[in-house]
Amino acid sequence: MAKGFVVAAPASGSGKTLVTLALLRAFRDAGVVVASAKAGPDYIDPRFHEAASGRPCPNLDLWAMGKAGCRALAAHAARETELLIVEGVMGLFDGPEAGEGSTADLALALDLPVILVIDAARQSQSVAALTHGFSTYRPGLNLAGVFLNNVASDRHAVMLTTALNPLGIPVVGQLRRQNDLRLPSRHLGLVQAQENQALEEYISHSAAAVARETNLNQLLTLSTQVFEDSRLQPVLPPLAQRMAIAMDQAFSFNYSHVLVGWRKNGCEIVPFSPLNDEAPDEAAGAVVLPGGYPELHAGKLAAGQTFLTGLRESRSPIYGECGGFMVLGEALTDQAGVRHEMAGLLPFETNFSKARPKLGYRRLNPLDGPWKRPLMGHEFHYSDTASPVPDAGLFSVRDSGGRDLGVAGACIGNVMGSYMHLICEAP
């Protein structure tokens, strides 16, 4: 089994993803067989990890999957590798309102040390107080090293490391301030990896910059063995044994653990591209439209008559999730206020012109559809339904704090969907 560590930070925006990508490629370039995982509900960052490491990157969602599920997925990701790097989510101790789910919770569940990435751009000696607080706040947490990001100069580096020396927590690496090491982003996070034509150049450049001032051998020494666990991984039942799944830049939000689990259960997945005006496989027992960015391609999707006709004529169950749910409605109004006709299979419209973010973990109790057990999921979107969905809901919903959020989605005939992203059955 591999050794591993967790990359965390005091807050979002500190450089966790940049450092993780750079370390993955730097270790790979050094001949280390390295893999990764991403904490929490995130469809976008894992694709960047995969580009850097060349290996699949699962999500480890402690709130949804529980300790056993996360340990099983981590063990599977680490198999036949030497090192597993787990990127955290938000700040080290940030998590759901109720239940475990922070990066610190995950590090303790996996029994892995933490490397804290600190954005040092606007501080010097205060870095010691910050590090001391994070290292002592949670008993049992192993904060094994610090990585300094946005170091301005040699003098700045000396001031930072001198302040940290009395703590006995080593500075394992640093990255000098560089304006060209920023990835483009949009309303749901980073611009997707498959859309970034300069991604390989970016990863190579950042890896070289990090490797110059990072002790990779020290990181290997600080790492601890990934817990070996052969128990069952988190599951989400497939809708059929042969499923047509939309896969392109408009529909890219698929969790790798879900696809792997379906294939391990003998499910055949037949991809198709709505952006290329492809219809779902007629022989499929179910059609799935995942989340993604249909709002960025609404005009092209509205013009895809082969795709839309294929949906309308299908007699198999059709399931749309968030972005896929929007396309199943009657129309989508984009941020510019332009209305685009969609499939018209569910009686509602989606509006982005007055977008407000809605996000959070969700506990889902199926009211209709193929699921028989409670599900764990999350909601993350910037649109609203501009017309009401009738009384034919798909899920009753509670948030992570247990508050009743009412009914979500719709199920009418063979067509169903909601804004909810499904992670797994409730543990």
C-alpha positions, -999 to +999 in steps of 0.1 A: +000+000+000+010+036-006+019+062+019-001+094+019-008+129+032-035+156+030-030+190+015-051+216+035-052+253+041-066+279+065-091+291+040-103+287+004-081+306-021-048+298-003-035+277-032-044+241-023-053+231-058-022+247-074+001+231-048-016+197-052-013+197-090+023+208-088+032+181-063+014+154-083+034+162-114+067+168-095+065+134-079+055+118-112+084+135-129+107+122-101+096+086-109+072+082-080+039+064-088+015+089-074-023+091-071-048+116-057-082+121-042-103+151-036-122+158-004-159+168-005-184+173-033-164+185-063-167+175-100-141+199-113-109+196-094-105+158-098-102+162-136-072+185-130-057+159-106-060+133-133-043+155-159-014+160-134-010+124-122-023+103-151-045+083-127-082+084-117-091+107-088-121+098-066-140+121-043-138+113-006-169+127+010-170+119+047-204+135+053-221+114+026-200+082+025-190+078+062-156+067+074-158+032+060-167+044+026-139+070+024-113+045+037-123+020+011-122+045-017-088+058-005-074+023-003-086+016-039-071+048-052-038+040-035-036+005-048-004-002-070+009+033-062+036+047-039+020+079-028-016+092-023-021+130-021-056+140-008-066+176-015-088+191+011-118+214+008-122+250+020-104+257+053-090+228+073-118+228+099-147+240+076-174+215+070-211+208+071-234+223+098-239+189+114-219+157+111-183+151+100-171+164+067-142+189+071-107+182+058-096+177+094-123+151+099-112+133+068-075+134+077-083+118+111-106+092+095-078+082+071-051+086+097-030+107+074-008+138+082-017+172+070+005+196+050-009+232+056-007+255+025-004+291+038-008+321+016+020+343+030+015+372+006+004+397+034+022+384+065+056+376+079+060+366+116+023+362+121+026+330+101+038+314+133+007+323+153-015+311+125+003+277+122+004+273+160-033+278+162-041+253+134-017+227+148-032+228+183-068+234+176-078+198+171-064+171+194-050+141+175-046+159+142-011+155+128-001+188+112+032+175+098+044+204+077+038+238+062+040+248+025+044+286+020+027+300-010+031+335-025+066+341-010+077+375-023+115+373-020+145+356-003+142+380+026+105+373+030+113+335+030+139+340+058+114+360+079+087+333+075+109+303+082+127+320+111+093+327+127+082+291+122+114+274+135+104+274+172+072+255+165+091+224+153+069+221+122+090+219+091+086+241+061+085+214+034+083+237+004+075+271-009+063+288-041+074+323-051+048+348-061+039+344-098+010+360-115+010+333-143+001+305-119-036+313-117-063+291-133-093+308-149-126+303-131-163+308-135-195+307-115-192+270-104-154+269-099-125+266-122-130+265-159-131+227-166-098+209-173-110+197-207-116+233-218-082+246-208-060+242-239-029+254-219-034+230-190-004+207-197+019+238-200+004+252-167+009+219-148+045+215-161+054+251-152+039+250-117+055+216-110+089+230-120+084+261-098+074+240-068+101+214-072+128+240-071+120+248-034+103+217-021+119+187-004+100+158-020+120+132+000+110+150+032+073+148+022+077+111+015+093+107+050+065+126+067+038+106+049+021+076+066+007+044+052-027+045+037-051+023+057-058-010+038-095-016+036-112-041+013-148-033+024-175-024+000-172+011-015-201+036-015-228+026-040-255+043-061-278+018-078-278+020-116-310+028-134-305-001-158-279-026-169-273-005-201-273+032-197-269+060-222-250+089-204-245+123-219-207+132-217-193+164-231-184+199-220-221+206-213-226+174-192-194+165-174-204+163-137-200+126-131-184+111-100-158+085-108-168+063-078-204+061-093-193+052-128-167+027-114-194+011-092-219+008-120-193-009-143-183-032-115-219-043-112-220-052-148-236-020-161-227-010-196-223+027-201-229+041-236-217+077-238-232+102-262-227+139-269-256+163-270-232+191-281-225+170-312-262+165-317-261+128-308-292+110-297-291+085-267-286+049-276-320+034-285-312+001-269-303+017-235-325+008-206-321+043-192-309+077-203-289+100-179-282+137-183-257+147-157-249+181-144-225+205-161-228+238-180-258+236-204-263+273-198-230+280-216-242+260-246-279+266-246-281+278-282-263+248-295-284+224-274-316+241-285-306+236-321-297+199-316-328+183-331-313+148-333-305+150-296-338+165-285-359+142-307-340+112-293-350+123-258-386+130-267-391+096-285-373+075-258-395+051-238-368+043-213-365+061-180-348+095-185-330+111-155-317+146-154-294+159-126-290+197-121-279+208-156-295+177-171-327+186-152-327+221-168-325+206-203-355+184-196-376+215-189-394+236-215-369+264-218-337+279-204-331+316-201-294+324-200-276+352-181-281+376-211-319+371-209-321+350-241-347+322-239-338+288-255-362+260-261-353+228-244-367+192-245-401+201-230-404+168-211-410+184-177-433+215-172-410+242-160-385+267-172-350+276-159-338+312-155-302+324-151-309+361-156-314+367-119-291+339-107-287+334-070-264+306-056-280+277-039-256+252-023-252+227+005-254+190+015-288+173+011-304+142+026-329+128+001-358+106+007-371+092-027-408+099-033-408+083-068-384+069-093-362+038-090-344+044-057-356+024-027-333+038+001-325+073+014-297+090-006-270+115+002-263+144-022-256+180-026-270+211-044-249+236-062-264+259-089-270+295-099-304+292-115-340+292-105-371+275-120-391+303-135-423+283-135-436+259-109-431+222-111-464+203-104-471+181-074-451+152-086-418+156-067-389+133-069-374+138-034-382+152+000-351+171+011-334+180+043-302+200+047-271+189+066-286+205+098-318+185+094-340+213+083-369+204+060-364+220+026-396+206+011-399+186-022-374+188-050-376+179-087-403+161-106-412+126-119-438+125-147-441+093-167-407+080-177-390+114-171-375+125-138-349+149-124-340+176-099-312+200-090-298+174-065-264+158-073-265+122-060-234+109-042-244+075-028-270+057-007-271+068+029-246+047+049 
